[in-house]
Amino acid sequence: MKKLLRPGVLIPLALVLISLGAWAVWKNQGGQDPAERWRLDTADRGDVVQVITANGNLNPVTSVSVGTQVSGTILRLHADFNSEVKQGQLLAELDPSLFNAAVASSSANLNSASAALRLAETKEARTRALVGKGFISQAELDVNVQELDAARAQVEVAKAQVSRDKTNLGYATIRSPISGVVVARTVEVGQTVAASFSTPTLFTIAKDLKEMQIETSIAEADVGGLKEGQPARFRVDAFPGQFFRGQVRQVRLSPTIQSNVVTYTVIVTADNPEGHLKPGMTAYVQITANRKQGVLRVTNAALRFRPATPEPGKDAPREPVKEGEKPAAAPGKGGGGAPGSGGRGARGGGGQATQQRVYKLVDGKPVAVPVKTGLSDANFTEIVEGDIKEGDKLVTRDLVAQGTAGPAAQPRMRMF
């Protein structure tokens, strides 16, 4: 023990301990390999695509509900589900017995009214002759003229009744108003349909299943970037992994307000030449609202990064906000929705430039670089201005501050 306490032994031991302590402090202060301390991304050139996602159901572009204008019992059906029909083709027949009887009755009334008219004409002619000879008064002639006019009116009423009953008889045969495919049939033979208050629907006919449309609801924050003709793609559960192409056909002006949430209906059309898409399928839509190709871009993680302990006078967690201005939102907050999630989707930032900052790794330390950003999507943001060039290494994460560095980043001192 006394030998260990000699000056010749204590001095070298003290030097070793001091060296180890200095090395540990140097490592903790960032003197380690930058690859162990910082997670980096590289600024590059590529595409930034602003995508808006939504859900909707597939339906034919044009579909017609075929009903009946008269009440009756279904006598025959001439079309079924999936039947291809032509315009004017017979679809169904109602029992015509009552309608035939109505036509016969009104026709008989017309014959009776016609006979009464002939009698009135004869009486009027005879009375007029007698008045001319002075045998009867003018008053009697006036009465006969009035009776003749009434008889003529009754004939017109009877004719109208016959026309109405024949029209109703024609309504007993239901024909297709368009050429297309029967996608729904809601009646059976023997079923009674009543048209007293509203027209009952017997068939639904799609004009053409070669073209389909999707009716989606888009949040008011996203609808400003949409316009007719923008490209879209979508997938359906029936064909996982396969995307179908479409485009925006209509952005409707009428809003839908539910629980103070405002949405707008956007119609997306798509070709269906092979008939894979069926009416009613749920479609998960991605609409390309904006696209910039070959622009200088950085990852959104690089824009979100802030050092845990900024250098005094150099870094601050955020830019000071001037009076009357709003702080810039972090890019990508509007995104994050997975395709088909039905939310607002990966809309990212718009095309307006916003002041931000990123951190370049210089001599192993992050240095703040002010930049002006443009279009943003779920992963990348365009750099419009700033001292950033392609290939620059940008800090996205402090591994030591988050406790994710390797063993070399957290040295331990041995106890002697």
Long-range contacts (C-beta under 8 A, 24 or more apart in sequence): 17-416, 20-413, 20-414, 21-413, 23-411, 24-411, 24-413, 27-408, 27-409, 27-411, 28-400, 28-411, 30-364, 30-365, 30-400, 31-364, 32-405, 32-408, 32-409, 33-408, 34-361, 34-364, 36-399, 36-405, 36-406, 36-408, 36-409, 37-364, 37-398, 37-399, 37-400, 37-405, 37-409, 38-361, 38-366, 38-395, 38-397, 38-398, 38-399, 39-395, 39-396, 39-397, 39-398, 39-399, 40-361, 40-393, 40-394, 40-395, 40-396, 41-298, 41-299, 41-301, 41-302, 41-393, 41-394, 41-396, 42-391, 42-392, 42-393, 42-394, 43-296, 43-297, 43-298, 43-302, 43-383, 43-388, 43-389, 43-390, 43-391, 43-392, 43-394, 44-296, 44-297, 44-390, 44-391, 45-294, 45-295, 45-296, 45-297, 45-390, 46-294, 46-295, 46-297, 46-380, 47-291, 47-292, 47-293, 47-294, 47-295, 48-291, 48-292, 48-295, 48-297, 48-374, 48-375, 48-376, 48-377, 48-380, 48-381, 48-382, 49-288, 49-290, 49-291, 49-377, 50-225, 50-288, 50-289, 50-290, 50-291, 50-346, 50-347, 50-348, 50-349, 50-350, 50-375, 50-376, 50-377, 51-286, 51-287, 51-288, 51-289, 51-339, 51-345, 51-346, 51-347, 51-377, 51-378, 52-218, 52-222, 52-225, 52-226, 52-286, 52-287, 52-289, 52-344, 52-345, 52-346, 52-347, 53-284, 53-285, 53-286, 53-287, 53-337, 53-338, 53-339, 53-340, 53-341, 53-342, 53-343, 53-344, 53-345, 53-346, 54-216, 54-217, 54-218, 54-266, 54-285, 54-287, 54-342, 54-345, 55-216, 55-282, 55-283, 55-284, 55-285, 55-340, 55-341, 55-342, 56-214, 56-215, 56-216, 56-217, 56-268, 56-282, 56-283, 56-285, 57-214, 57-215, 57-280, 57-281, 57-282, 57-283, 58-212, 58-213, 58-214, 58-236, 58-277, 58-278, 58-279, 58-280, 58-281, 58-282, 58-283, 59-212, 59-213, 59-214, 59-215, 59-279, 59-280, 60-180, 60-183, 60-206, 60-207, 60-208, 60-209, 60-211, 60-212, 60-213, 60-279, 61-207, 61-208, 61-211, 61-212, 61-213, 61-269, 62-178, 62-180, 62-206, 62-207, 62-208, 63-183, 63-204, 63-205, 63-206, 63-207, 64-177, 64-178, 64-180, 64-204, 64-205, 64-207, 65-201, 65-203, 65-204, 66-91, 66-174, 66-176, 66-177, 66-201, 66-202, 66-203, 66-204, 66-205, 67-195, 67-199, 67-200, 67-201, 67-202, 68-94, 68-171, 68-174, 68-193, 68-195, 68-199, 68-200, 68-202, 69-168, 69-171, 69-195, 69-199, 70-94, 70-99, 70-168, 70-171, 70-172, 70-195, 71-192, 71-193, 71-194, 71-195, 71-196, 72-98, 72-99, 72-172, 72-192, 72-193, 73-190, 73-191, 73-192, 73-193, 74-187, 74-188, 74-189, 74-190, 74-191, 74-192, 74-193, 75-189, 76-189, 77-185, 77-187, 77-188, 77-189, 79-176, 79-182, 79-185, 79-203, 80-182, 80-185, 81-182, 81-183, 81-184, 81-185, 82-181, 82-182, 82-183, 83-181, 83-182, 84-180, 84-181, 84-182, 85-176, 85-179, 85-180, 85-181, 85-182, 85-205, 86-176, 86-179, 87-176, 87-177, 87-178, 87-179, 88-175, 88-176, 89-175, 89-176, 90-173, 90-174, 90-175, 91-174, 91-175, 91-176, 91-182, 91-202, 91-203, 92-173, 92-174, 92-187, 92-202, 92-203, 93-172, 93-173, 93-174, 94-171, 94-172, 94-173, 94-174, 94-193, 95-172, 96-169, 96-172, 99-165, 99-168, 99-169, 99-172, 100-169, 102-165, 102-168, 102-169, 103-162, 103-165, 103-166, 103-169, 105-165, 106-158, 106-161, 106-162, 106-164, 106-165, 107-162, 109-158, 109-161, 109-162, 110-155, 110-158, 110-159, 110-161, 110-162, 112-158, 113-151, 113-154, 113-155, 113-157, 113-158, 114-155, 114-158, 116-151, 116-154, 117-148, 117-151, 117-152, 117-154, 117-155, 119-151, 120-144, 120-147, 120-148, 120-150, 120-151, 120-152, 121-148, 121-151, 123-147, 123-148, 124-148, 174-202, 174-203, 176-203, 176-205, 177-205, 178-205, 178-207, 179-207, 180-205, 180-206, 180-207, 180-208, 181-205, 181-206, 181-209, 183-279, 206-279, 209-272, 209-275, 209-277, 209-279, 210-271, 210-272, 210-273, 210-275, 211-269, 211-270, 211-271, 211-272, 212-269, 212-270, 212-272, 212-277, 212-279, 213-249, 213-267, 213-268, 213-269, 213-270, 214-246, 214-267, 214-268, 214-269, 214-270, 214-283, 214-285, 215-265, 215-266, 215-267, 216-265, 216-266, 216-267, 216-268, 216-285, 217-256, 217-263, 217-264, 217-265, 217-266, 218-263, 218-264, 218-265, 218-266, 219-261, 219-262, 219-263, 219-344, 220-255, 220-262, 220-263, 220-264, 221-334, 221-344, 221-347, 222-289, 222-334, 222-344, 222-345, 222-347, 223-251, 223-264, 223-266, 225-289, 225-290, 225-347, 225-350, 226-251, 226-266, 226-287, 226-289, 227-251, 230-287, 230-288, 230-289, 231-287, 231-288, 232-268, 232-285, 232-286, 232-287, 232-288, 233-285, 233-286, 234-268, 234-270, 234-283, 234-284, 234-285, 234-286, 234-340, 235-283, 235-284, 235-339, 235-340, 236-277, 236-281, 236-282, 236-283, 236-284, 237-281, 237-282, 238-276, 238-278, 238-281, 239-276, 244-270, 244-276, 244-277, 245-270, 245-271, 246-270, 246-271, 246-285, 248-287, 284-339, 284-340, 284-341, 284-342, 285-340, 286-339, 286-340, 286-345, 289-347, 290-350, 290-351, 290-375, 292-374, 292-375, 292-382, 295-374, 295-375, 295-382, 295-383, 296-382, 296-383, 296-388, 296-389, 296-390, 297-380, 297-381, 297-382, 297-383, 298-358, 298-371, 298-380, 298-381, 298-383, 298-388, 298-394, 299-379, 299-380, 299-381, 299-394, 299-396, 300-330, 300-331, 300-332, 300-376, 300-378, 300-379, 300-380, 300-381, 301-396, 301-397, 302-358, 302-359, 302-394, 302-395, 302-396, 303-330, 303-331, 303-356, 303-357, 303-358, 303-373, 303-381, 304-330, 304-396, 305-358, 305-359, 305-366, 305-394, 305-395, 305-396, 305-397, 305-398, 307-359, 307-366, 307-398, 308-398, 308-401, 314-367, 314-368, 315-368, 319-355, 319-357, 328-354, 328-355, 328-356, 329-354, 331-356, 331-373, 331-376, 331-381, 332-376, 332-377, 332-378, 332-379, 332-381, 335-376, 335-377, 335-378, 336-378, 346-377, 346-378, 348-375, 348-376, 348-377, 348-378, 348-381, 349-373, 349-374, 349-375, 349-376, 349-381, 350-375, 350-376, 351-375, 353-384, 353-385, 356-381, 358-386, 358-388, 358-394, 358-395, 359-394, 359-395, 360-388, 360-392, 360-393, 360-394, 360-395, 361-393, 361-394, 361-395, 366-395
